[in-house]
Every structure is written in structure tokens, then in C-alpha cells.
Amino acid sequence: MTRSTDFGSTVRRGVRAAQPDIVVHALKTSDEPAETPKVGLVVSKSVGSAVQRHRVSRMLRHVARDVLDELGPGDKVVIRALPSSSRAKSARLQEELRAALRRVNSVPGARR
């Protein structure tokens, strides 16, 4: 996901699931079924220095690739890193992302 409008609409209209190190906003859309799922990252300066932010971004991208096949076509997901994510291991981030996506999928009426 690269456009700010995609980020904004996903955060505003999507379902939110908080975890200790990340917050996930997911918007399930069935408007464009041919589209592939889109994932965006938000890693702010509160996470740490530029080196720490890039490390967290690389870990989150790697973790997000593993769960892409669990997302439906046209789904949009924004992963926001919290300051504690700079100390988290990749396996922990993956567990948290999977838990957040399970929580989002279990919300009735999550499909828009």
C-alpha cells in the first residue's frame, strides 16, 4: 500500500485490533475481487532511531509476507508499530500479527 488515501480509509473504516507491540487496522472489501491484498506499515519516530525503525520495518514486511495468503483478495491491512516493537523478535511480531488478524476476522460485520 503506497497511497495515503488507502492508509486513511483503512484506518478510519477498518476494524482495529491492538497487540502489545503492534496495532492492526484491517478493511475487508469485496468491491474489487481481482485485486491482491494490500499491506501498509506505519513506523513512527517514537519507535526509535532511523536504524531501529528500518529494522522494525524489515521485520514487519517479512512477517506480513507470511500472512498474505490468509488475506482475502482486495483486503487492506495497516500495521502500526508501537515503541515496544523495537525490542521484539520477529517470531513474536508474527504471533501478534496472526492473533490480530484472527481477532479482526472474528468481528461480525467486518466485511464492508
N, C-alpha and C positions, 0 to 999 in steps of 0.2 A: 504494500500500500504506500503510495507516494503523495497523493493529493491531500491537502489539508481539509478539503470538504469531506473526503472519505473518513478521515480521522474524526472530524467534528460530528458527523452524522452517527458514526458508530458509538462514540462516547455518549452522545445525547439520547439516542433512541435505543441503544443496545442494553442488554442485561449485564449487570455488574456482579463480579464475583471476586472478593478480596481474599488474599492469602497473606502469610507473614512477610514474604519478600516481593510479591507482585500483585497487581490488580489487573484483572482481565475484563474487558468490555467486549461483548460479542453481539453481533447483529445478524440474525438469520434472515436472509432474503430469498424469496423464490421468484423474484421478478425476472432475473436473468439466469436461467438454469445452465446455460452453456459456459458461463464464466467460472474460472477457477477460484478457490478460496483465496482471500487476501489477508495478510497479517502485517500489522504495523507495530513498531516499537516506539516507546517514549522513555528515554533515559535522560533525566534532567541533571543539572549540576548538583542537586542535593545527594546524588549517588556517590559523588567523589570527583577526583581529578579526571582529566581527559583520558589518561591511561586506564583508570578504573572504569570509566563509562564505556570505553571501547571494549574492554574485556567483558563487561556485562552484556553489551550489545552482541558480541560474538557468541557468547554462551546462549543467550535468548534466541538468536537466529538458528543456532544448531538444534536447540530444544524444539523450536517451532517447526522445523523441517520434519521432525519425527512424528508430530501430531497432525500434519497436513492431511493425511489420508483419513483421519477421523472427522474432518470437517466436511460439510456438505458443499455442493457447488454454489457459488455466489455468496457464501458466508464471509463475513468480515470480522476480524478479531484485532483488537488493540491491546497490547501488553505494556503496562506501565510499570517500570522498575521502581521499587521503593529503596530508600537508603540502605537497608539491611541486605539488599541483593548483592552488594559489592563483596560481602563476606560469604555468600552462599556458594555451594558447589553446584556443578551442572546437574547432577542427579537429583539434588533437592529441588532445583528450579523445574526440572522436568516433572517431578511428582506434583509440585504445586500447580503447574500449568494443566496437567491432566485432571487434577481434582477440581480446579476452577471450571474447566470445560464440562466436566460431569455435572457440576452444580448448575451451570448455565443451561445445559440441555435438559435438566430435570424441572426447570421452571415452566409451569403451564403457561401457554400463550407466548412463549419466547419467539416463536416463528412469526415474522411480520411480513 
